[in-house]
């Protein structure tokens, strides 16, 4: 025979289990009651704002390919850059907008000032690896093989600048820890490294060297 005290103990365990289950459902339906993850930092915001301008300049550089006599390989690479960088700019702008932060839109204005990332208000400082207005004019004046060589040389440096920005982000205390920022920054690092290797392979023959 089951004693009265055991029945009471069993009832108590059952009630506790129901309470725990209810709390889990409540946390899932109301994210504010769930355990919060790491908060984004000022360095995260600055990284996203700066990378928008960085990507925007890559888009402008890539857009020169069809009118500047780029080779088939370089033109194909430029199309990839144009698509991927534009998509990432939208992603970063959405991230900033959702958090009530200033949203740079450097592609909204045409001309060399915008190409250099200068049309960004308080975010006007050139990020690592970005071309100066003078270098952009130099690239714009190049044609055919000269354009290919100069574009690849400048874009490799541009990509290396992005790696510097990612490293600086993760060196900032507490930065790069939210899933969105961590995933995006590590993705940028991997993509830029792969593209640098690809561009170096295309550049070698133009410099009279073999892979």
N, C-alpha and C positions, 0 to 999 in steps of 0.2 A: 504494500500500500504506500502510495506517495504521500509524504507528510505535508501538512499545511504550510510549513516554512519553506519546503522545496518548491511548492506551487507558487508561493509569493516570489521566490527568487527567480523562477523561470519567467513569470509575468514581468518582473523588473527588467530582465535581460531583453525580453521581446520588446518592451517599451523603449529601451535605450536604442535598440537596433532601428526601430521605426524612426526615432528622432534623428539618428545619424543619417539615414536614408533621406529623410525630409530635408535636412540641412544641405546635403549634396545636390539634390534637385533644385533647391532654392538658389544655391551658388551658381549652378549652371544656367538657370533662367535669369539670374540677376548678376551680371559680371562684377558689379560693384561690391558684392559680398564675397566673391572669390578672392583667393590669395593674389595680391597684385605682384606683377613682375617688376624688373628694374625700370626706373623712369628714364626718359631720354634727357640728355644734358644739353647745355649751351654749345658744347663742342659738336654734338650730333647735328644740331641746327646749322651751325656754321659750315659743317662738312657738306650737308645737302645743298645749302645755298651756293657755296663755292663750286661744287661739282656741276651744278646747273650751267654756270658760265663756262666751265671747262668743257663740258660736253657740247655746248652751243658753238664754241669755236671750232671743234672737230667737225660739226655739221657744215659749217661754212667752208672749211678747207676741203671737205669731201665734195661739196657741191661744185667745185671748180673743175672737177675731172672731165665732164662732158665737153666743156668749151675750151679746155687747155691742152688737148691732144694727149690725154693720158692713155697709156697702153691698156690692153684688155684686162690684164691682171690687176693693175692699179685701179682701173675703173670699177671692176667687180668688187674689190676691197672697199672702195669708196661708197658703193651702194649699200654694202653691209653696215658700214659705219653710220651712214645717214639714217638708216632704219632703226638700228639698235640705240643710237644716241638720242634720237627723237623720242622713242618709247620711254627711255629711262628719264629723260627730262620731264615728261608728263608724270611719271611715277613719283619723282622727287617733288615736283610742284604740288601734287596731291597730298603727299606726306606733310609738307609744310603747311598747306592750306587747312588740313584737318586739325592741325595743332595751333592754329591762329598765329602762325609766324609769317614774316615777310616773304613774299614769293617773287623772286627775280624772274623776268621774262625777257632775256637778252635777244631772243630771236624775233621779238615783236618789231624791232627797228632794223632797217637795212643800212648798209654802208660799213666802212672800215672801222668806225668807232664801235659799232655793235659787234662786228666780227672779232674784235680784240677783247670783247667782254667789258668795254668801257661804259656801255649804256645800262649799268646795273645799280645806279644810285649809290647807296651806302656800301654795296658789295662790289665796288668798282676795281678793287685791287686785283691784279692779275694773279691767278693761281699758279703753283709750280708747273713748269713746262709749257705754259701758254706763250704763244707768239706775241711779239710786240706789233703795233700797227705797221712799223717799218718792215718787219719780216713778212707780214701778211701781204703787203704791197709787192715785196720781192717775189713771193709765191705767185701772186696774181699776174705778174709780168712774165713768168716762165711759161714755156710751151714744150710739148712733146717730151723727149727724153730728159731734158733739163727739168721739166715740171715733175716727172716721175721721181727723179733723184732728189729734188728739193722737198717734194711732198713727203716722201718716205723718211728723209732725214729729220724734217720738222715733226712729223707725226710720231716717230719713235720717241723723240724728246718729249712730246706732248703726253704720250702714254706713260713714260717714266715719271712725269710730274704727277699723274694720277696715283701711281704707286706710292709716291711720297706723301700725298694727301691721305691715303688709306693708313699708312704707317703712323702719320701724325695723329689721326683719329684714335687709333688703338693705344697710342702713347699717352693720350689725355685721360686723367683719372676718371673712371666711371663711364667713359664714352664707349660707344660701339657695343653696348650690352643688350639692348632690346632686340628681340628676334628680327624685326624689320631692318634695323640698321646693320646688325651683324651680318645678316644674310646678304643684304645689298652690297656692303663694303667688301666682304670676302668674294662675292661674285665679280665685282669690279676688278679686284686684284687678280683673280684667275683669268678673266677675259683679257685684261690689258697685257698680262704676261704672254698669253698665247698669241695675241696679235703682234706684239713686239717681235716675237720669234719669227712669225710669218713675214713681217715687213723686212726684217734683217735678211731673210732669205731672198726677197725680191730686190733688195738694195745691192747685194754683193755683185751681181753681174754688171750693174750700172756703174760700179766703182772699178770695173776691170778685174774683179776678183772672182774666184770660184768658191762655191759652198764648201 
